[in-house]
Amino acid sequence: DAFPEIPTEFILGQNYPNPFNDGTVIPFALPIEAKVSVTIYDVRGRVVDELVNGKTYFAGQHKLNWLARGRSSGIYFCHMQFGDMYLTKKMILLR
C-alpha cells in the first residue's frame, strides 16, 4: 500500500487513476482516530459532491470512491478536513 500501516501524520493521497473517466479512488491515512469530512469542488470553487461529513475513522489507511457520473470534463479538487487540518488534491476528469 501507499502509506505506512499507522502513519505519523494525516495524509491525503493522490486519487487514482488520475486523470479518470467515470470513477476514482481517493486514499487517505490517519495517525489517530479522527472525524473526517471530504468535499469535491469544481474549478470555480462550487461544491459538486460531499463524500463524507464528520464520519469517524480509525487510525490507519482508508479509501473513498468518487463516481463522477453526470459531471463534465475538467479539474476538480478533493478537499479533506480532519479536525482543524485541511488537505486538498487536484483531480482531472476526462470524458
HELIX and SHEET records of a PDB file:
SHEET    1   A 3 ILE A  11  LEU A  12  0                                        
SHEET    2   A 3 GLY A  23  LEU A  30 -1                                        
SHEET    3   A 3 GLY A  60  LEU A  67 -1                                        
SHEET    1   B 4 VAL A  47  TYR A  57  0                                        
SHEET    2   B 4 ALA A  34  ASP A  42 -1                                        
SHEET    3   B 4 GLY A  74  PHE A  82 -1                                        
SHEET    4   B 4 MET A  85  LEU A  93 -1                                        
END                                                                             
